[in-house]
């Protein structure tokens, strides 16, 4: 998926992700991840899912109105199934630039 490039696992603020057992499990398997105490704020600027993927899914799923929640869910699942991996890679590749911008803005 990432062309054999190094990657770091970033989780969101879900309680299960902050759990000591989850953090210990990742560490025991030598998975490169951002430890809970080092997580950035929950800024959408730092989450590829928030700044790129969800926007794309919303655009694709909402091309037409849905008369009920079930049809909306079906449309959203289809949009997720059809997502282009180049879009995912581009969102991830943009993360370092976004992180640098957040760091600069915090200290300026």
C-alpha positions in Angstrom: 0.0 0.0 0.0 2.8 2.4 0.8 5.4 1.2 -1.6 7.6 -0.3 1.1 8.1 3.2 2.6 8.4 3.7 6.4 5.2 4.7 8.0 4.0 5.6 11.5 0.7 4.4 12.9 -1.4 7.4 14.2 -4.6 6.7 16.2 -7.4 9.0 17.1 -8.6 9.9 20.5 -11.0 6.9 20.9 -10.7 5.6 24.5 -9.7 2.1 23.2 -6.8 3.7 21.4 -5.6 5.4 24.5 -5.9 2.3 26.6 -2.6 1.0 28.2 -3.4 -2.5 26.8 -3.6 -1.1 23.2 -0.4 1.0 23.6 1.4 -2.0 25.1 0.2 -4.3 22.3 1.6 -2.0 19.6 4.9 -1.6 21.5 5.2 -5.4 22.0 4.9 -5.9 18.3 7.5 -3.2 17.5 4.9 -1.3 15.5 6.1 2.3 14.9 3.3 4.4 16.4 2.8 7.7 18.2 2.4 7.0 21.9 -0.6 8.4 23.6 1.3 11.0 25.6 2.8 12.4 22.4 -0.4 12.6 20.4 -1.1 16.0 18.8 -4.3 17.8 19.4 -7.4 16.3 17.8 -7.0 18.9 15.0 -8.5 17.8 11.7 -5.4 19.4 10.1 -3.4 16.4 11.3 -5.7 13.6 10.5 -5.7 12.4 6.8 -9.2 10.9 7.4 -10.5 14.3 8.4 -8.8 16.6 6.0 -9.1 14.5 2.8 -10.8 11.2 3.0 -14.1 12.1 4.7 -14.5 15.1 2.5 -14.2 12.9 -0.6 -16.6 10.3 0.8 -19.1 12.9 1.6 -18.9 14.4 -1.9 -19.3 11.0 -3.5 -22.1 9.7 -1.2 -24.1 13.0 -1.3 -24.2 13.4 -5.1 -27.9 12.9 -4.8 -30.4 13.2 -1.9 -31.3 10.1 0.1 -34.8 9.5 1.3 -33.7 7.5 4.3 -30.7 6.6 6.4 -30.3 3.1 5.0 -29.9 4.4 1.4 -27.4 7.0 2.7 -25.4 4.2 4.4 -25.5 2.1 1.2 -24.2 5.1 -0.8 -21.5 5.8 1.7 -20.3 2.2 1.8 -20.2 2.2 -2.0 -18.2 5.5 -2.0 -15.7 3.9 0.5 -15.4 0.7 -1.6 -14.7 2.7 -4.7 -12.1 5.1 -3.1 -9.0 5.5 -5.2 -5.9 4.4 -3.3 -4.0 7.3 -5.0 -6.2 9.7 -3.0 -5.4 7.8 0.2 -1.7 7.9 -0.6 -1.8 11.6 -1.5 -3.6 12.4 1.8 -0.9 10.5 3.8 1.9 12.1 1.8 0.5 15.5 2.7 0.7 14.8 6.4 4.3 15.9 7.0 3.7 19.3 5.4 0.6 19.8 7.5 2.4 18.8 10.6 5.2 21.3 9.9 2.6 24.0 9.3 0.9 23.3 12.6 4.2 23.4 14.4 5.1 26.7 12.8 1.8 28.3 13.6 1.9 27.1 17.2 5.3 28.8 17.8 4.8 32.0 15.8 
